[in-house]
Amino acid sequence: MKKVSIIAVCIALFLAVCYATSGHLHLPGHGNVEKQNLQEVVVNYVTSTLTNGESVEFVSSYGNDYYKENGDVRFSTNVVYNVLARDGSKEKRTAHVICNEDRDKIYEWKDI
């Protein structure tokens, strides 16, 4: 009886590991890295285009979609961000962004 339960536990553990590594099980924190990557790459991109000492604040993204282009996975989204002027005023802007699967490199940027 004890031998059967040990075998059952080993089989269950093996199946759980197989399931987790197959991509079907998302462990806590999954997606947080990609979200942070998107925020950083948007802030860095916009900051590089500013000339009067403004700063950038990431607000949100919506309309998220993955697709394949020439065998590579792309991530398409609309991002909302604020440009903060030196005097403290905010200007809300929106852009359509296409980046890589990890969301750490922008391929296309189009202001909306």
N, CA, C and O atoms as CSV, one atom per row, in Angstrom:
chain,resi,resn,atom,element,x,y,z
A,1,MET,N,N,0.822,-1.188,0.000
A,1,MET,CA,C,0.000,0.000,0.000
A,1,MET,C,C,0.870,1.257,0.000
A,1,MET,O,O,0.602,2.199,-0.747
A,2,LYS,N,N,1.909,1.274,0.835
A,2,LYS,CA,C,2.784,2.430,0.924
A,2,LYS,C,C,3.561,2.609,-0.378
A,2,LYS,O,O,3.811,3.742,-0.791
A,3,LYS,N,N,3.945,1.522,-1.025
A,3,LYS,CA,C,4.689,1.566,-2.265
A,3,LYS,C,C,3.829,2.161,-3.385
A,3,LYS,O,O,4.343,2.894,-4.231
A,4,VAL,N,N,2.563,1.863,-3.401
A,4,VAL,CA,C,1.656,2.382,-4.417
A,4,VAL,C,C,1.491,3.890,-4.267
A,4,VAL,O,O,1.463,4.607,-5.268
A,5,SER,N,N,1.384,4.377,-3.053
A,5,SER,CA,C,1.212,5.816,-2.844
A,5,SER,C,C,2.484,6.590,-3.211
A,5,SER,O,O,2.396,7.708,-3.720
A,6,ILE,N,N,3.641,6.023,-2.965
A,6,ILE,CA,C,4.900,6.674,-3.356
A,6,ILE,C,C,4.994,6.755,-4.872
A,6,ILE,O,O,5.410,7.779,-5.413
A,7,ILE,N,N,4.617,5.701,-5.552
A,7,ILE,CA,C,4.639,5.688,-7.021
A,7,ILE,C,C,3.641,6.708,-7.558
A,7,ILE,O,O,3.939,7.420,-8.517
A,8,ALA,N,N,2.466,6.784,-6.952
A,8,ALA,CA,C,1.442,7.740,-7.399
A,8,ALA,C,C,1.924,9.179,-7.211
A,8,ALA,O,O,1.694,10.026,-8.074
A,9,VAL,N,N,2.583,9.456,-6.101
A,9,VAL,CA,C,3.110,10.792,-5.851
A,9,VAL,C,C,4.202,11.124,-6.862
A,9,VAL,O,O,4.246,12.242,-7.375
A,10,CYS,N,N,5.071,10.182,-7.151
A,10,CYS,CA,C,6.141,10.406,-8.140
A,10,CYS,C,C,5.566,10.675,-9.524
A,10,CYS,O,O,6.039,11.560,-10.238
A,11,ILE,N,N,4.549,9.913,-9.898
A,11,ILE,CA,C,3.910,10.119,-11.199
A,11,ILE,C,C,3.233,11.485,-11.241
A,11,ILE,O,O,3.349,12.206,-12.232
A,12,ALA,N,N,2.529,11.840,-10.175
A,12,ALA,CA,C,1.860,13.135,-10.128
A,12,ALA,C,C,2.874,14.275,-10.199
A,12,ALA,O,O,2.643,15.264,-10.895
A,13,LEU,N,N,3.978,14.148,-9.496
A,13,LEU,CA,C,5.019,15.169,-9.528
A,13,LEU,C,C,5.623,15.286,-10.919
A,13,LEU,O,O,5.850,16.393,-11.406
A,14,PHE,N,N,5.884,14.155,-11.559
A,14,PHE,CA,C,6.424,14.143,-12.909
A,14,PHE,C,C,5.463,14.829,-13.884
A,14,PHE,O,O,5.892,15.635,-14.709
A,15,LEU,N,N,4.187,14.519,-13.796
A,15,LEU,CA,C,3.195,15.133,-14.675
A,15,LEU,C,C,3.070,16.634,-14.423
A,15,LEU,O,O,2.898,17.413,-15.360
A,16,ALA,N,N,3.158,17.032,-13.166
A,16,ALA,CA,C,3.084,18.458,-12.840
A,16,ALA,C,C,4.271,19.219,-13.437
A,16,ALA,O,O,4.100,20.315,-13.971
A,17,VAL,N,N,5.464,18.643,-13.349
A,17,VAL,CA,C,6.652,19.275,-13.930
A,17,VAL,C,C,6.519,19.351,-15.447
A,17,VAL,O,O,6.832,20.380,-16.046
A,18,CYS,N,N,6.059,18.274,-16.071
A,18,CYS,CA,C,5.861,18.280,-17.529
A,18,CYS,C,C,4.847,19.349,-17.934
A,18,CYS,O,O,5.059,20.064,-18.913
A,19,TYR,N,N,3.767,19.459,-17.199
A,19,TYR,CA,C,2.725,20.437,-17.495
A,19,TYR,C,C,3.255,21.867,-17.329
A,19,TYR,O,O,2.968,22.740,-18.147
A,20,ALA,N,N,4.015,22.091,-16.281
A,20,ALA,CA,C,4.547,23.436,-16.014
A,20,ALA,C,C,5.548,23.862,-17.082
A,20,ALA,O,O,5.565,25.026,-17.482
A,21,THR,N,N,6.370,22.945,-17.541
A,21,THR,CA,C,7.390,23.296,-18.530
A,21,THR,C,C,6.842,23.359,-19.951
A,21,THR,O,O,7.528,23.836,-20.854
A,22,SER,N,N,5.625,22.888,-20.161
A,22,SER,CA,C,5.052,22.907,-21.509
A,22,SER,C,C,4.486,24.265,-21.885
A,22,SER,O,O,4.107,24.474,-23.037
A,23,GLY,N,N,4.422,25.188,-20.945
A,23,GLY,CA,C,3.911,26.519,-21.232
A,23,GLY,C,C,2.450,26.688,-20.899
A,23,GLY,O,O,1.904,27.774,-21.096
A,24,HIS,N,N,1.792,25.651,-20.399
A,24,HIS,CA,C,0.371,25.748,-20.077
A,24,HIS,C,C,0.126,26.297,-18.679
A,24,HIS,O,O,-0.970,26.775,-18.387
A,25,LEU,N,N,1.108,26.237,-17.831
A,25,LEU,CA,C,0.958,26.703,-16.461
A,25,LEU,C,C,1.770,27.977,-16.295
A,25,LEU,O,O,2.984,27.983,-16.498
A,26,HIS,N,N,1.103,29.036,-15.930
A,26,HIS,CA,C,1.787,30.305,-15.725
A,26,HIS,C,C,1.985,30.516,-14.241
A,26,HIS,O,O,1.024,30.669,-13.486
A,27,LEU,N,N,3.214,30.521,-13.839
A,27,LEU,CA,C,3.555,30.677,-12.438
A,27,LEU,C,C,3.417,32.139,-12.026
A,27,LEU,O,O,3.379,33.017,-12.889
A,28,PRO,N,N,3.342,32.417,-10.733
A,28,PRO,CA,C,3.216,33.808,-10.284
A,28,PRO,C,C,4.332,34.680,-10.844
A,28,PRO,O,O,5.496,34.280,-10.878
A,29,GLY,N,N,3.962,35.864,-11.278
A,29,GLY,CA,C,4.945,36.779,-11.838
A,29,GLY,C,C,5.067,36.683,-13.339
A,29,GLY,O,O,5.743,37.507,-13.955
A,30,HIS,N,N,4.419,35.680,-13.952
A,30,HIS,CA,C,4.497,35.543,-15.401
A,30,HIS,C,C,3.861,36.764,-16.052
A,30,HIS,O,O,2.740,37.136,-15.703
A,31,GLY,N,N,4.540,37.375,-16.965
A,31,GLY,CA,C,4.018,38.550,-17.636
A,31,GLY,C,C,4.503,39.847,-17.027
A,31,GLY,O,O,4.483,40.885,-17.688
A,32,ASN,N,N,4.937,39.810,-15.780
A,32,ASN,CA,C,5.410,41.040,-15.144
A,32,ASN,C,C,6.678,41.564,-15.806
A,32,ASN,O,O,6.855,42.775,-15.938
A,33,VAL,N,N,7.557,40.665,-16.219
A,33,VAL,CA,C,8.806,41.087,-16.867
A,33,VAL,C,C,8.493,41.763,-18.188
A,33,VAL,O,O,9.059,42.810,-18.502
A,34,GLU,N,N,7.589,41.168,-18.970
A,34,GLU,CA,C,7.224,41.763,-20.251
A,34,GLU,C,C,6.555,43.119,-20.052
A,34,GLU,O,O,6.792,44.050,-20.821
A,35,LYS,N,N,5.722,43.231,-19.025
A,35,LYS,CA,C,5.055,44.508,-18.738
A,35,LYS,C,C,6.080,45.582,-18.372
A,35,LYS,O,O,5.991,46.715,-18.846
A,36,GLN,N,N,7.050,45.227,-17.533
A,36,GLN,CA,C,8.102,46.174,-17.162
A,36,GLN,C,C,8.958,46.543,-18.368
A,36,GLN,O,O,9.350,47.699,-18.530
A,37,ASN,N,N,9.247,45.549,-19.216
A,37,ASN,CA,C,10.020,45.829,-20.428
A,37,ASN,C,C,9.310,46.850,-21.301
A,37,ASN,O,O,9.932,47.784,-21.805
A,38,LEU,N,N,7.985,46.667,-21.480
A,38,LEU,CA,C,7.216,47.592,-22.309
A,38,LEU,C,C,7.247,48.994,-21.716
A,38,LEU,O,O,7.442,49.968,-22.443
A,39,GLN,N,N,7.059,49.107,-20.419
A,39,GLN,CA,C,7.088,50.422,-19.779
A,39,GLN,C,C,8.438,51.102,-19.975
A,39,GLN,O,O,8.497,52.284,-20.313
A,40,GLU,N,N,9.513,50.365,-19.766
A,40,GLU,CA,C,10.857,50.936,-19.907
A,40,GLU,C,C,11.159,51.349,-21.338
A,40,GLU,O,O,11.704,52.426,-21.577
A,41,VAL,N,N,10.802,50.487,-22.297
A,41,VAL,CA,C,11.135,50.791,-23.689
A,41,VAL,C,C,10.316,51.983,-24.186
A,41,VAL,O,O,10.818,52.773,-24.985
A,42,VAL,N,N,9.074,52.131,-23.736
A,42,VAL,CA,C,8.262,53.288,-24.121
A,42,VAL,C,C,8.832,54.566,-23.521
A,42,VAL,O,O,8.989,55.563,-24.225
A,43,VAL,N,N,9.141,54.547,-22.234
A,43,VAL,CA,C,9.701,55.728,-21.575
A,43,VAL,C,C,11.031,56.114,-22.228
A,43,VAL,O,O,11.270,57.292,-22.492
A,44,ASN,N,N,11.885,55.142,-22.485
A,44,ASN,CA,C,13.181,55.434,-23.118
A,44,ASN,C,C,13.009,55.997,-24.523
A,44,ASN,O,O,13.707,56.934,-24.910
A,45,TYR,N,N,12.078,55.425,-25.288
A,45,TYR,CA,C,11.856,55.887,-26.661
A,45,TYR,C,C,11.362,57.329,-26.665
A,45,TYR,O,O,11.899,58.169,-27.388
A,46,VAL,N,N,10.343,57.618,-25.862
A,46,VAL,CA,C,9.771,58.965,-25.844
A,46,VAL,C,C,10.781,59.965,-25.289
A,46,VAL,O,O,10.906,61.071,-25.815
A,47,THR,N,N,11.494,59.594,-24.244
A,47,THR,CA,C,12.499,60.492,-23.657
A,47,THR,C,C,13.543,60.890,-24.691
A,47,THR,O,O,14.004,62.031,-24.707
A,48,SER,N,N,13.912,59.953,-25.551
A,48,SER,CA,C,14.932,60.260,-26.565
A,48,SER,C,C,14.438,61.245,-27.615
A,48,SER,O,O,15.247,61.827,-28.337
A,49,THR,N,N,13.118,61.445,-27.714
A,49,THR,CA,C,12.581,62.379,-28.704
A,49,THR,C,C,12.300,63.762,-28.127
A,49,THR,O,O,12.006,64.692,-28.878
A,50,LEU,N,N,12.385,63.912,-26.823
A,50,LEU,CA,C,12.072,65.185,-26.177
A,50,LEU,C,C,13.301,66.095,-26.152
A,50,LEU,O,O,14.431,65.629,-26.007
A,51,THR,N,N,13.060,67.405,-26.295
A,51,THR,CA,C,14.191,68.334,-26.385
A,51,THR,C,C,14.181,69.443,-25.343
A,51,THR,O,O,15.177,70.152,-25.198
A,52,ASN,N,N,13.091,69.609,-24.620
A,52,ASN,CA,C,12.997,70.742,-23.698
A,52,ASN,C,C,13.021,70.330,-22.231
A,52,ASN,O,O,12.447,71.022,-21.390
A,53,GLY,N,N,13.667,69.229,-21.912
A,53,GLY,CA,C,13.788,68.805,-20.531
A,53,GLY,C,C,12.542,68.190,-19.927
A,53,GLY,O,O,12.434,68.094,-18.705
A,54,GLU,N,N,11.594,67.768,-20.763
A,54,GLU,CA,C,10.396,67.105,-20.255
A,54,GLU,C,C,10.741,65.696,-19.779
A,54,GLU,O,O,11.798,65.153,-20.103
A,55,SER,N,N,9.829,65.124,-19.009
A,55,SER,CA,C,9.981,63.731,-18.595
A,55,SER,C,C,8.737,62.950,-19.033
A,55,SER,O,O,7.745,63.535,-19.468
A,56,VAL,N,N,8.807,61.626,-18.912
A,56,VAL,CA,C,7.746,60.755,-19.417
A,56,VAL,C,C,7.246,59.867,-18.297
A,56,VAL,O,O,8.016,59.384,-17.467
A,57,GLU,N,N,5.935,59.662,-18.292
A,57,GLU,CA,C,5.291,58.793,-17.312
A,57,GLU,C,C,4.409,57.803,-18.078
A,57,GLU,O,O,3.488,58.212,-18.784
A,58,PHE,N,N,4.688,56.504,-17.940
A,58,PHE,CA,C,3.875,55.471,-18.587
A,58,PHE,C,C,2.554,55.360,-17.849
A,58,PHE,O,O,2.536,55.318,-16.618
A,59,VAL,N,N,1.430,55.311,-18.591
A,59,VAL,CA,C,0.110,55.226,-17.963
A,59,VAL,C,C,-0.471,53.830,-18.114
A,59,VAL,O,O,-0.769,53.175,-17.115
A,60,SER,N,N,-0.640,53.358,-19.362
A,60,SER,CA,C,-1.261,52.046,-19.573
A,60,SER,C,C,-1.057,51.584,-21.002
A,60,SER,O,O,-0.528,52.306,-21.847
A,61,SER,N,N,-1.497,50.349,-21.245
A,61,SER,CA,C,-1.531,49.816,-22.604
A,61,SER,C,C,-2.847,49.072,-22.770
A,61,SER,O,O,-3.410,48.552,-21.806
A,62,TYR,N,N,-3.331,49.030,-24.012
A,62,TYR,CA,C,-4.578,48.325,-24.304
A,62,TYR,C,C,-4.553,47.838,-25.748
A,62,TYR,O,O,-3.728,48.278,-26.549
A,63,GLY,N,N,-5.463,46.929,-26.069
A,63,GLY,CA,C,-5.509,46.375,-27.417
A,63,GLY,C,C,-4.326,45.472,-27.706
A,63,GLY,O,O,-3.811,45.451,-28.824
A,64,ASN,N,N,-3.897,44.728,-26.702
A,64,ASN,CA,C,-2.710,43.884,-26.832
A,64,ASN,C,C,-2.991,42.685,-27.738
A,64,ASN,O,O,-4.040,42.049,-27.639
A,65,ASP,N,N,-2.029,42.387,-28.628
A,65,ASP,CA,C,-2.198,41.267,-29.543
A,65,ASP,C,C,-0.829,40.747,-29.980
A,65,ASP,O,O,0.084,41.525,-30.256
A,66,TYR,N,N,-0.704,39.429,-30.037
A,66,TYR,CA,C,0.487,38.785,-30.579
A,66,TYR,C,C,0.178,38.311,-31.989
A,66,TYR,O,O,-0.939,37.874,-32.271
A,67,TYR,N,N,1.161,38.395,-32.874
A,67,TYR,CA,C,1.022,37.843,-34.219
A,67,TYR,C,C,2.412,37.478,-34.734
A,67,TYR,O,O,3.425,37.876,-34.158
A,68,LYS,N,N,2.443,36.715,-35.830
A,68,LYS,CA,C,3.723,36.315,-36.416
A,68,LYS,C,C,3.977,37.097,-37.691
A,68,LYS,O,O,3.079,37.307,-38.507
A,69,GLU,N,N,5.219,37.520,-37.840
A,69,GLU,CA,C,5.662,38.210,-39.045
A,69,GLU,C,C,7.003,37.616,-39.450
A,69,GLU,O,O,7.977,37.711,-38.704
A,70,ASN,N,N,7.056,37.012,-40.617
A,70,ASN,CA,C,8.269,36.355,-41.112
A,70,ASN,C,C,8.825,35.353,-40.100
A,70,ASN,O,O,10.039,35.245,-39.933
A,71,GLY,N,N,7.936,34.622,-39.426
A,71,GLY,CA,C,8.350,33.605,-38.470
A,71,GLY,C,C,8.691,34.125,-37.092
A,71,GLY,O,O,8.952,33.333,-36.186
A,72,ASP,N,N,8.698,35.439,-36.906
A,72,ASP,CA,C,8.996,36.036,-35.599
A,72,ASP,C,C,7.704,36.508,-34.943
A,72,ASP,O,O,6.811,37.028,-35.612
A,73,VAL,N,N,7.614,36.324,-33.633
A,73,VAL,CA,C,6.444,36.771,-32.887
A,73,VAL,C,C,6.575,38.260,-32.612
A,73,VAL,O,O,7.619,38.736,-32.165
A,74,ARG,N,N,5.500,38.984,-32.885
A,74,ARG,CA,C,5.438,40.422,-32.637
A,74,ARG,C,C,4.329,40.698,-31.619
A,74,ARG,O,O,3.356,39.948,-31.528
A,75,PHE,N,N,4.487,41.776,-30.862
A,75,PHE,CA,C,3.482,42.213,-29.901
A,75,PHE,C,C,2.999,43.580,-30.334
A,75,PHE,O,O,3.798,44.504,-30.484
A,76,SER,N,N,1.705,43.720,-30.535
A,76,SER,CA,C,1.102,44.962,-30.974
A,76,SER,C,C,0.213,45.500,-29.859
A,76,SER,O,O,-0.574,44.756,-29.273
A,77,THR,N,N,0.337,46.787,-29.566
A,77,THR,CA,C,-0.447,47.386,-28.485
A,77,THR,C,C,-0.581,48.886,-28.692
A,77,THR,O,O,0.163,49.492,-29.462
A,78,ASN,N,N,-1.523,49.460,-28.005
A,78,ASN,CA,C,-1.648,50.912,-27.920
A,78,ASN,C,C,-1.188,51.311,-26.528
A,78,ASN,O,O,-1.611,50.718,-25.536
A,79,VAL,N,N,-0.332,52.305,-26.454
A,79,VAL,CA,C,0.175,52.758,-25.154
A,79,VAL,C,C,-0.283,54.189,-24.886
A,79,VAL,O,O,-0.374,55.015,-25.794
A,80,VAL,N,N,-0.566,54.453,-23.628
A,80,VAL,CA,C,-0.926,55.796,-23.175
A,80,VAL,C,C,0.176,56.236,-22.223
A,80,VAL,O,O,0.562,55.497,-21.317
A,81,TYR,N,N,0.679,57.452,-22.439
A,81,TYR,CA,C,1.745,57.977,-21.594
A,81,TYR,C,C,1.563,59.470,-21.433
A,81,TYR,O,O,0.908,60.114,-22.253
A,82,ASN,N,N,2.129,60.012,-20.400
A,82,ASN,CA,C,2.081,61.452,-20.146
A,82,ASN,C,C,3.465,62.049,-20.370
A,82,ASN,O,O,4.478,61.473,-19.974
A,83,VAL,N,N,3.487,63.203,-21.007
A,83,VAL,CA,C,4.711,63.988,-21.109
A,83,VAL,C,C,4.579,65.102,-20.074
A,83,VAL,O,O,3.653,65.911,-20.125
A,84,LEU,N,N,5.521,65.126,-19.136
A,84,LEU,CA,C,5.489,66.089,-18.041
A,84,LEU,C,C,6.449,67.232,-18.353
A,84,LEU,O,O,7.655,67.030,-18.494
A,85,ALA,N,N,5.890,68.436,-18.457
A,85,ALA,CA,C,6.708,69.612,-18.739
A,85,ALA,C,C,7.416,70.057,-17.467
A,85,ALA,O,O,7.080,69.616,-16.368
A,86,ARG,N,N,8.388,70.923,-17.627
A,86,ARG,CA,C,9.136,71.442,-16.472
A,86,ARG,C,C,8.246,72.176,-15.480
A,86,ARG,O,O,8.503,72.162,-14.276
A,87,ASP,N,N,7.195,72.820,-15.992
A,87,ASP,CA,C,6.292,73.568,-15.112
A,87,ASP,C,C,5.270,72.671,-14.413
A,87,ASP,O,O,4.431,73.166,-13.660
A,88,GLY,N,N,5.328,71.373,-14.650
A,88,GLY,CA,C,4.442,70.427,-13.981
A,88,GLY,C,C,3.197,70.055,-14.758
A,88,GLY,O,O,2.446,69.181,-14.324
A,89,SER,N,N,2.954,70.686,-15.890
A,89,SER,CA,C,1.770,70.346,-16.679
A,89,SER,C,C,1.963,69.000,-17.377
A,89,SER,O,O,3.078,68.605,-17.718
A,90,LYS,N,N,0.830,68.305,-17.577
A,90,LYS,CA,C,0.854,66.986,-18.220
A,90,LYS,C,C,0.149,67.055,-19.564
A,90,LYS,O,O,-0.871,67.727,-19.723
A,91,GLU,N,N,0.718,66.344,-20.522
A,91,GLU,CA,C,0.070,66.193,-21.820
A,91,GLU,C,C,-0.071,64.694,-22.072
A,91,GLU,O,O,0.927,63.987,-22.209
A,92,LYS,N,N,-1.308,64.213,-22.133
A,92,LYS,CA,C,-1.559,62.791,-22.361
A,92,LYS,C,C,-1.447,62.498,-23.849
A,92,LYS,O,O,-2.017,63.206,-24.679
A,93,ARG,N,N,-0.708,61.448,-24.175
A,93,ARG,CA,C,-0.518,61.037,-25.572
A,93,ARG,C,C,-0.764,59.540,-25.700
A,93,ARG,O,O,-0.656,58.787,-24.732
A,94,THR,N,N,-1.099,59.126,-26.929
A,94,THR,CA,C,-1.339,57.716,-27.231
A,94,THR,C,C,-0.567,57.357,-28.492
A,94,THR,O,O,-0.459,58.160,-29.419
A,95,ALA,N,N,-0.035,56.149,-28.515
A,95,ALA,CA,C,0.691,55.680,-29.688
A,95,ALA,C,C,0.424,54.192,-29.900
A,95,ALA,O,O,0.173,53.445,-28.954
A,96,HIS,N,N,0.484,53.784,-31.163
A,96,HIS,CA,C,0.411,52.363,-31.489
A,96,HIS,C,C,1.845,51.863,-31.632
A,96,HIS,O,O,2.640,52.442,-32.372
A,97,VAL,N,N,2.168,50.789,-30.922
A,97,VAL,CA,C,3.539,50.291,-30.869
A,97,VAL,C,C,3.562,48.820,-31.280
A,97,VAL,O,O,2.709,48.033,-30.870
A,98,ILE,N,N,4.542,48.471,-32.085
A,98,ILE,CA,C,4.804,47.071,-32.417
A,98,ILE,C,C,6.216,46.767,-31.951
A,98,ILE,O,O,7.166,47.462,-32.312
A,99,CYS,N,N,6.343,45.717,-31.142
A,99,CYS,CA,C,7.652,45.354,-30.611
A,99,CYS,C,C,7.821,43.836,-30.649
A,99,CYS,O,O,6.933,43.108,-31.092
A,100,ASN,N,N,8.966,43.383,-30.181
A,100,ASN,CA,C,9.238,41.952,-30.174
A,100,ASN,C,C,8.437,41.268,-29.069
A,100,ASN,O,O,7.772,41.927,-28.269
A,101,GLU,N,N,8.512,39.941,-29.038
A,101,GLU,CA,C,7.732,39.150,-28.089
A,101,GLU,C,C,8.050,39.496,-26.642
A,101,GLU,O,O,7.156,39.500,-25.796
A,102,ASP,N,N,9.307,39.786,-26.351
A,102,ASP,CA,C,9.710,40.128,-24.982
A,102,ASP,C,C,9.414,41.585,-24.630
A,102,ASP,O,O,9.589,42.003,-23.486
A,103,ARG,N,N,8.971,42.342,-25.609
A,103,ARG,CA,C,8.574,43.747,-25.440
A,103,ARG,C,C,9.723,44.653,-25.006
A,103,ARG,O,O,9.503,45.648,-24.315
A,104,ASP,N,N,10.942,44.314,-25.406
A,104,ASP,CA,C,12.077,45.148,-25.026
A,104,ASP,C,C,12.738,45.840,-26.221
A,104,ASP,O,O,13.797,46.451,-26.081
A,105,LYS,N,N,12.104,45.740,-27.402
A,105,LYS,CA,C,12.634,46.405,-28.591
A,105,LYS,C,C,11.460,46.856,-29.456
A,105,LYS,O,O,10.603,46.049,-29.815
A,106,ILE,N,N,11.423,48.139,-29.787
A,106,ILE,CA,C,10.346,48.684,-30.600
A,106,ILE,C,C,10.723,48.585,-32.071
A,106,ILE,O,O,11.820,48.976,-32.471
A,107,TYR,N,N,9.792,48.050,-32.880
A,107,TYR,CA,C,9.984,47.983,-34.328
A,107,TYR,C,C,9.246,49.099,-35.054
A,107,TYR,O,O,9.747,49.654,-36.032
A,108,GLU,N,N,8.038,49.425,-34.563
A,108,GLU,CA,C,7.245,50.501,-35.184
A,108,GLU,C,C,6.593,51.348,-34.103
A,108,GLU,O,O,6.167,50.841,-33.066
A,109,TRP,N,N,6.524,52.652,-34.367
A,109,TRP,CA,C,5.878,53.595,-33.456
A,109,TRP,C,C,5.027,54.533,-34.295
A,109,TRP,O,O,5.518,55.149,-35.240
A,110,LYS,N,N,3.749,54.638,-33.946
A,110,LYS,CA,C,2.861,55.545,-34.673
A,110,LYS,C,C,1.999,56.289,-33.673
A,110,LYS,O,O,1.194,55.684,-32.965
A,111,ASP,N,N,2.170,57.615,-33.615
A,111,ASP,CA,C,1.339,58.432,-32.731
A,111,ASP,C,C,-0.097,58.402,-33.204
A,111,ASP,O,O,-0.376,58.461,-34.402
A,112,ILE,N,N,-1.004,58.308,-32.249
A,112,ILE,CA,C,-2.445,58.281,-32.585
A,112,ILE,C,C,-3.037,59.630,-32.229
A,112,ILE,O,O,-4.234,59.849,-32.420
